[in-house]
Amino acid sequence: MHIMRSFSTLIPLYGTLKSYKTENLKGDLSAGLTVGVMLIPQGMAYAMIAGLPPIYGLYASTLPLLIYALLGSSRHLAVGPVAMVSLLTASGIGALAEGGTETYIALAIALAFFVGLIQFLLGLFRMGFLVNFLSHPVISGFTSAAALIIGISQLKHLLGFEIPRTHYVHESLIYAIRHIGETDILTLAIGLGGVAMIMGLKRWKKSLPGALIAVVIGILLVSGFDLDQNGVQIVGSVPEGLPSVIIPHINLGTATQLMPIALAIALVSFMESIAVAKAVQAKHKNYEVDANQELIALGAANIGGSFAQSYPVTGGFSRTAVNDQAGANTSIASIVSALLIVLTLLFFTPLFYNLPNAILASVIMVAVFGLIDYKETIHLWHSDRSDFWMLIITFLGTLTLGIELGIGLGVILSLVLLIYRTTRPHMAVLGKVPGTHFYRNKERFSDVECRDDMLIVRFDAELYYANVNFFRETLERLEQEKENTLRAVIVNAESINNMDSTAIRMLNELIDDHQSRGITLYFTGVIGPVRDALEKGDIMDKLGEPGLFMSVEEAVNAFDNPSAKKRHSEKFKEYTTQSNA
């Protein structure tokens, strides 16, 4: 039984099939077909963002989906090409080769392998926590900027004239404005019509595959009126048949070139995937999403996909939402979607010959402009200015410096803010709430009683090498405000969850300093791990009897009534002895 449970954990699809109920099949078939239909135009459009021929979007929608369905812990996540990863792929490889060339395609496939390898190893060594260094404001700022970059990159297909490839969005905009007179009106009308149709159908009835309907109408218009003869650019020949199995072009030089962008894609795509997987899982309590298993599944999907000519994939927001709304119950829905793409590759690719590029551009624009999160910006302006500025700096940095530098800037900002907050944590001066034994922050409660001869503080963080100076300097400043009236300092340590050797050394010096000035120093609410650190650092002996108390009230009473010290000391020792037993 234990072996079976372990196998179900390793291969979640096994557990799904073992307990599969026939009543789930209808929902899985419906959702699988709906997402598959949606994936055909999206996959082709996103491949264009990545600088690849449209067929590679369909290649990326076959084997990776099947592998994820086998290994993924989410029953609803729809894996495949997504706009963000496509843009990162184009940004990373665009500097190494010309888009659409054999070298470019080989690098994109190799990139999928390296992204998968990084994700698989992170999952294997249970290092999913690393994505926590990408804070939500950074991701929001980066995503919004990337959405603008993606949208503007499609202007050439919407306007009907070439815009030179560049990493900087303002250069593309300036070029488009200067050459606006070259716009092909027919192409623009088709593109804007596609945008209006997709958005209108989405508002009218979300279950309708708006993108596919726009694709079908676009093909019919070109075929019926020979619009390709009047300047409308079309997809042209789309290779028929399944992708051939290849070995990705991997060597030391390729690895060195691709590893930085592979690392960025591995982390960003996992963030996108795990966020949507957990959001959907919250509505379904019959399974759990395991972050490390998700890394393994996405890693295996990208590695396996690279042998079937796939570029990097991940879980997508829009398709996952549709998958859930269309009635998906298990990962069988993803298998159905993949099989539909296989049928399309085998029999239906010639139908896409007359598909206008402007329609694919409209599919992309509708998808990515929904990623611009202006509501989060407004919310942060009112709730957290430091996070607001981090979002804005990441957004502007991505727009002006490019994709890789933009996300690098965001990660650095996240780490700097993390370090700043841990080195300068919250420290409150406490006063007694009248008529009670409670002590609260005097900055928040105006009626609390603060004594001139006593300073009571609460330090709300781990006490370690990075913040010991802040602790000591803040304490000294607060003591100086008492001038010559101070007789006792009480440190409420309930929020201190750890102390390192540097903190212990500082406390030794602090105790010596206070004893030399005749000031009593007490600690209250000290938790077990911190008591252990104090014992090992000989702090307990130096504090004297008693130096630790259960509560601030007891410490105050002991200071006011020395005869009560012994009683409080015995009570504290009895309690801590029981807790250590």
Order of alpha helices (4+ residues) and beta strands (2+ residues): alpha-alpha-alpha-alpha-alpha-beta-alpha-alpha-alpha-alpha-alpha-alpha-alpha-alpha-alpha-beta-alpha-alpha-alpha-alpha-alpha-alpha-beta-beta-beta-alpha-beta-alpha-beta-alpha-alpha-beta-alpha-alpha
